[in-house]
Amino acid sequence: MRSVLGILALACSTPAPTPPADHAVAGEVISVPTGRAIAAAPPTAVPDNSLAADEGTLAIVAPHPTTLGVATTARIRVVPGAGYHINTRYPFVVSFASTENVTVAKPRLEGGRNGIAGDAEILAETELSIPVTVIASTPGEHTVNGQFHVGICKSDVCLTRSMPVTFTVAASR
């Protein structure tokens, strides 16, 4: 994972067909698709490029306990902080590592390209909610791990955030 936090070089209202390969360096002036230039803000201390407290909150809603072979759903939910919004035109991606004894129905969930919800049940500037369907094959509690990438913006800058997601699936016979 990159140790330097970057700022997306795009305006929040301008569509980005694909994520940029490079990020701005603090103090560097970057141009955005609107033709104006903005100075990259100095990075803030954000572990693992996760959301800073003022940028918003990431909540993982654990799935309800289930029985073997019966699907249950967890939810990944982002609510932006005051002054921020979800960039609905920038792609979000959630990818899950294979997990012993649990099948993730769709190991890669994505959407957000040009405002298309894709796998999200809610894709709005005020909230992003992504359901994750899982099925346990053995009884007990099983941990599911993944990685989540999203764009969050203020009125003049957009930031990419990448953070781990983890939840537990409890199954009985």
BELVENLIN-V877696 format. One record per residue. SS is DSSP state (@ for helix, = for strand, . for the rest). PHI is phi in degrees with one decimal (none if undefined). D_CENTER is the distance of its C-alpha to the mean C-alpha in whole Angstrom. Layout:
SS&PHI&D_CENTER / SS&PHI&D_CENTER
//
This chain:
.&none&15 / .&-64.7&16 / .&-90.2&18 / .&-99.8&18 / .&-76.3&15 / .&-123.5&15 / =&-117.8&15 / =&-62.8&15 / .&-95.1&18 / .&-154.0&18 / .&-81.4&18 / .&-61.5&16 / .&-88.7&19 / .&-101.3&19 / .&-65.1&17 / .&-121.6&16 / .&-64.8&17 / .&-143.6&15 / .&-64.5&13 / .&-69.5&16 / .&-80.4&17 / .&-116.8&18 / .&-119.5&17 / .&-72.3&20 / .&-102.1&22 / .&-50.5&23 / .&87.2&26 / .&-76.2&26 / =&-92.2&26 / =&-119.9&24 / =&-99.3&25 / .&-113.2&22 / .&-55.0&23 / .&-76.0&25 / .&94.9&28 / .&-88.6&27 / =&-110.1&27 / =&-131.0&25 / =&-87.1&25 / .&-70.3&22 / .&-72.9&21 / .&-62.8&22 / .&-66.3&19 / .&-103.4&19 / .&-74.9&18 / .&-127.1&15 / @&-62.6&15 / @&55.1&13 / @&59.6&11 / .&-76.8&9 / .&-64.4&10 / .&-76.9&13 / .&-55.4&15 / .&-76.6&16 / .&-77.9&13 / =&148.4&12 / =&-127.5&11 / =&-110.7&8 / =&-123.5&11 / =&-108.8&11 / =&-91.6&14 / .&-65.0&16 / .&-71.6&18 / .&-66.6&22 / .&-55.4&24 / =&-137.2&26 / =&-106.7&29 / .&-54.4&29 / .&79.4&28 / .&-105.0&26 / .&-68.5&23 / =&-138.9&21 / =&-126.7&17 / =&-97.1&14 / =&-134.8&12 / =&-104.8&8 / =&-132.5&9 / =&-118.4&8 / =&-122.9&11 / =&-69.2&12 / .&-77.2&15 / .&-56.9&18 / .&88.1&18 / .&-111.5&15 / =&-150.5&13 / =&-69.7&10 / .&-82.0&11 / .&-74.3&11 / .&-105.4&13 / .&-102.9&11 / .&-64.7&9 / =&-106.0&5 / =&-143.0&6 / =&-123.4&6 / =&-126.9&10 / =&-112.9&12 / .&-74.5&15 / .&-65.4&19 / =&-124.1&20 / .&-65.2&24 / .&75.8&25 / =&-136.8&22 / =&-106.2&21 / =&-89.6&17 / .&-54.1&18 / .&-135.8&16 / .&-66.9&14 / =&-129.5&12 / =&-112.0&10 / =&-152.7&9 / =&169.7&10 / .&87.6&10 / @&-62.9&13 / @&55.5&16 / @&83.4&15 / .&-85.0&15 / .&-62.9&13 / .&59.3&13 / .&-85.0&12 / =&-79.1&11 / =&-88.1&14 / =&-136.0&13 / =&-130.3&11 / =&-141.8&13 / .&-63.2&13 / .&-95.2&14 / =&-166.6&11 / =&-128.3&8 / =&-131.1&10 / =&-124.5&9 / =&-78.6&12 / =&-126.1&13 / =&-90.0&17 / =&-132.7&18 / =&-135.7&22 / =&-88.0&24 / .&-107.9&27 / .&-137.1&29 / .&-70.4&29 / =&118.7&28 / =&-103.5&25 / =&-128.1&22 / =&-94.3&19 / =&-113.2&16 / =&-119.0&14 / =&-153.7&10 / =&-132.0&8 / =&-123.3&4 / =&-122.2&4 / =&-152.5&4 / =&-107.4&7 / =&-130.0&9 / =&-130.6&13 / .&-108.5&16 / .&-63.6&19 / .&-122.7&20 / .&-141.5&17 / =&-120.4&14 / =&-121.3&12 / =&-95.3&9 / =&-130.3&7 / =&-133.5&6 / =&-147.3&7 / =&-73.4&9 / =&-126.6&9 / =&-142.6&13 / =&-149.7&15 / =&-112.2&19 / =&-109.5&20 / =&-106.3&24 / =&-132.3&27 / =&-129.4&30 / .&-74.9&33
//
